[in-house]
Structure formats: structure tokens, C-alpha cells
Amino acid sequence: MKIDSAHYIKDYEGKCKNLHGHTFKIVVLEKFNKLNKINIAKDFGELPSSQGVMEFMKEVVEKLDHKLLNEELKEENLTSEFLSRWLYERAKKIIGGEFAILVQEGDGGICVYDGKSWWLGKV
């Protein structure tokens, strides 16, 4: 899913301390432990595989799209790491099983949170 939102990082020394916006890409990564006989864990066309994931995605868009995330989530230092954890905590109330949340800022930074660790990268 995609949301267009603004944020700032109050205590950051750099341009991101100023109000700015992104098209955030948010993905629920579902965990699969086996491949079938043709090496597919799940057909991408069948994802998301649960009603819970679809409910969560709809809820996120309604709450965060075209919003100032700092105000909506009551956090002055709104980072992708914070957002991914906030999304994960909200999703685990709706989604069963193991999963992770991926947040991508525009076409650049990527953050994945699995409930324990953050994985960071850049496109």
C-alpha cells in the first residue's frame, strides 16, 4: 500500500528536521517456511493471504494518508524505524502468525521491523 504523508525529525541535525513529505510504501511481509514442488512459497497473486492483513492495510490508509504523522502518532522524532514499529504493534492485534513490516520512504530508504529487530537498506 502507499500513503502520502509528512513528518519531521525534531532532534535530528540535518534537513530531515524540517517538515517534509514522502510517498511511503508499506508492505506486510508474511512468513512462509516451505516451498512447494516448483519452488514457490505463495503465489504473489494470492497475497495478502488473510482478511486480517487487508483490514490492517485499510485501517492504515484511513488513519495516516495525507496526514502529518508526528501529530497523528504523537511523536516528535518520527522516523521510518518508529513508524515500522508502530505499524507492527498495531498489526499484531489484527494479523495472526509471523510477519514483518516494511516501510520505504519514496524511492530511497527501506526499514523492515519483525517485532525484534530493524533491517535497514537503501534502494
Disulfide bonds with the S-S distance in Angstrom:
none
